[in-house]
């Protein structure tokens, strides 16, 4: 099942996972928050994820605080 992000899909249990892997998005978010890793460190810990994909996942997990108000007003 598709989501609005190319790198995130819903598995058969409707759990967001990283496209092409079995890794759940929540695992990546927890590692970013709990470990305080940079995107480069996260990529080193998960070399099967391209750095571009890690960057895209980070944007999906932590959208810009500027975008949310714009979306709320239908401006984006």
N, C-alpha and C positions, 0 to 999 in steps of 0.2 A: 504494500500500500504506500502511496506517495505522500510526501509532506511538502510544505512550501520550500524546503531546503533540499537541494539535490543530494547532499551528503547524508541525509537522515531519512530512514525509511521505518515504517512500522512493521514489526514482525507479525507472525500469525497470532500472537497474544496481544497485539496492538501496543507493544512496548517499543518506544523509539530506539532504534539501533543505528550504528554507523554503517552506511552502505558498503557492501562487500566484506563485512566482518560479522561476527556474532557479538561484538562489544556493544553494550547498552550505553546510550548517551549519558545516563546518570553516572556511570562509572568514570567517564571522562571528566564530568563536572566535579565529582567528588575529589578526583585527583588534583584538579586545578585549584580547588578551594582548600582542601586539607593539606596538600603538600606545598602549595604556593609555587608550583613549577611554572617556569616560563614556557612559551609555546615550543621553543627549541628543546627544552628538557623533556617535555611531554612527547615530542617526536622521537627523542633518543630512547625513551622508555617504551615506546610503541613504534618501532621502525617500519612496521607494515603500513602505518598511516603516513602518507605524504605530508610534508610540511604545509603545503597549500591546503590540504584537507583539514589539518589540525587548525589552521587559521580560520577556515570557513566554519568549522565546528565551534570555535571560540566565539565567532560573531553570532552564531545561532544561539549559543548558550547565554551570552551576555550582550544583548542588543544595546545599541547606543541609547543613552538616556534622552537624547534629543529626538530620536525617532518615535518613541512611544507616544508622546503628546501629539506629534504630527499625525500619527495613525489614528489616535483617538478622535481627531477632528477631521478625519478622512482626507488628509492632505498628502498622503504618500501612497 
